[in-house]
Amino acid sequence: MITIQRITKVMRRQFSKASLRLRKYLGAPPERVCPACETSVVGFFRYGNSAEWGCIECGASPRERLMNFLIINNAIRIPKDGSILHMAPSEKSLARCFSLARDYTPADIDPTRYTAPGISRVDLMTLDEMERYDLFYASHVMEHVPEDMVVLRNIFRALKPGGEAWLLVPLWDKATEDGPPDMSPREREQRFGQWDHVRQYGPDFADRIRSAGFDLEEIDARSLDPHARHLHALGDHLFLARKPV
């Protein structure tokens, strides 16, 4: 669905990219670093409300850069001898990392949207695996699912004891707001930021995760070392859910 809001975001992104390319052409020093592609860059381009959203070289978002930074610094660990279910595998740097695991499954409810080889169709509403996965990863997926508590319980069941779910969602400072089923796409975009979002999460997303049975650790980019946060333009908030042993 094309809207004025979406057109404006795209135009500003293109202008920001062009400005950064011009700075690079004019010899501006590459004083920032993208941990997703490990490239020094002159800056990160604007998108939406984020002044430093994307890497000019690989396109990595603040949340993709955050995840790579945490992996590089061993704050979180990929189970290379285990099994990983990667939903909506659009973040290519993370797909490369996860694909080193013994059993890696990239998946989406609509696999035709992706070019990843071997991608499977998985509907999280009907996921019925039992203790198969060591890691479940979903970045900005949960705000699309019709019933998030059903999905959280399905994820819990699909993880092995001690397995982890790495969840990232768009956040605001207020309580989570679920949209009614008959909310129009235009109203969803106005209220939740995107036409196909069915809810807007707040910090109380943590309560929903715990109520599904998980132990929970949270890592907010704002809590990290300020120098590293600026150097890499890190953003977003990781909900690290762990199934008790």
N, C-alpha and C positions, 0 to 999 in steps of 0.2 A: 504494500500500500504506500503510495507516494503522498507525502504531506509537506507543507511549507517548513515544518520543523525539521524534517529529514533532509530536505533540499538545502536548508541553511547550514546544517551540520556538515554536510558533504562539501559545500562551497568553502566554508571556513577551513576544513581539513586540507583541501587542495591548495588554498592560499598559504597556509602554514607550511606545507611541504615545499612549495615553491620558494618561500622565503629562506628555509633552511638550506635548500640546494644552492641558492644564490650565495648565502654566507659561506658555504663550503667552497664554492667556485672562487670566491674573492679571497680565500685563504684563512678563514676563521679557524682557530685551533680546535681540534676535537678533544674537548675537555670532559666529556661525559662518556659513560661506558654502558652498553646494553649487555646484560648478563645472558640474554637469550641467544644472541649470535656472537657474543664476546668481541664486539667491534667498538672501537672508539668513534664517537659521533659528535657533531657540533651541537646537537640538541635533539629534542623529541617534538613531534608535531602535535598540534592541537586537535582535539575531537570532542564535540559536545562541550561539557562544562570543564573538561580537563585541559589545562594549558600545555601539559607535557604528557600526552597520551601515548603516541606511537613512536617506535624506533624508525628513523628515516631509512635505515638499511634493510631491516627484516620485517618491520611492521608490528613487532611485539608490543602488546598492551602493558599497562602498569601491573596487572595481575599476572600476566605471563612472565614478566621480568621478576616479580616477587617470588614466584614459584621456583624459577631458575636460581635466583639468589639463595633461597633457603636450601635447595638441593646442593648447590656448589659448596655452601658453608656447613653442610651436614646437620642442619637444623631439622630436616626431614630426610628420610631415607627411602629409596626405591627398592622394593624387594626383588632383586634381580634373579633370585632362584624361585620366585613365587609366581603368582597369577594376578594379572591386572586387568580390570575393566575400565576403559577410558571412554566416557560418554562425550559426544560432540567434539571429535578430535580436530578442531580447527587450529589449535596452537601447535604449530609444526615442531618447535623446539622440544616441547614436552612429549609429543608423539615419538620423536627420535629417542629421547631418554627412556620412555616406557617400553619401547620396542626391544630394548636390550634384555628385558625380562624373559624368563623361560616360557611363559605363557602370557601373551599380550593380545587383548581383544579390543580393537577400536570399534565403537558402535554408536548408533543413533536411531531414533525412531524413523528417520528418513535418510537412509544411507546414500541416496542419489545426490544429496547436497555436498558430498565430500569426495575428494579424489584419493583418499588414503586407501592403499591396497588391502584387500581382505576385510573391509569394514562389514560388520554384521548389523542386522536390524534388531534392536532391543527396545521394547516398550517398558519403561520403568514401572508403569502402573501394573504390569502383569509379570514382572520379573519373578521367576520362581526357582532360581538356583538355590542350592542348599550348601552353605559353607564351602564355596568353591574358591573365592577370591581372597588374596592377601591385601589388595589395594583397590579401592574404587575412587575414581576421580571424575568430578563434574564441576566445571567452571561456568557459572551463569546458566545453569540448566534448571535448577529447582523452581525458579520463578515462572517456568513454562508448564510445569506438570499440573494436572487438574486437582489432585489431592496429595499434598506433600507428605502427610502423615502415612498414607498408604505406601508411598515410595520410600520413605525413611525406614519403615519396618521391613520392606522388601530388601533394601540394601543391607540392613542389619542381618537378616537371615542369610543373605548371599555371601557374607564375609565369614572367613574362618575366625575362630576365637583368637583375639589379639590382632586381627586385621583392622585396617584403617580406611576411613572414608575422608578424602580431602575435598571439602565443599567450599565453593566461593559463590556468593550471590550479590546482586546490587543491594546496597544498604542505604537507609536513611536513619535519622536519629529518633524517629517516632516508633511507636509500636507497629508490628506487622499489620498490613491491611490486605485482606483478600477481596478480590473483585467478584461480584455476582456473575453467574454463568451468562446472563443476557447483556453484560456490559459490551458496548460497541468497541471495535478496534480503535476508533478515533479517541474515545474516552480513555481507553487503556493507555494509549500513547501519551495523552495529556496528564494522566494521574500517575502512571507507573513507568513512563519513560520510553515505552516501546509497545507497538500495537498488539504483539502476541504475548505480553506478560500478563499473567492472571493474578499476580499479587506483587506487592512491594514489601520486602523484608525490612525489619528493624532488628535491633540487638536481641530481641526476644526469640529470634530464630534459634538461639542457643537452647532455649527451653524446649522447643519442639524436638531438637536433636536428642537431648537428654531423655525426653519422655519416650523416645523410641528404644531406649535401653543403652545408649552409648555413654561412655565416658568422654569428656570433651576438653580439649585444649584450644585456645584461641591465639592466633598470631596476627596482630594488626601491624601493617607497614609503618604506622605512626609511632609504634613502640621501638622500632629499630634504631640503630645508630644514625644520627642525623646526617653525618657525612655520607654514609653509604646510601641512605635514602635519597639524598640529593644527587649523588654521583650517578645513580642508576634510575632515578625518577621512579621509585617504587611506590606502588599503591595497592589498595584493596585489603581484604581481611580474610584470613584463612580460618575456617572452622575445621579443626582436625579431630574427627570423631573416631574413637577406638572401641571396638567390641571387646568387652571384658573377657579375660581368659577363664 
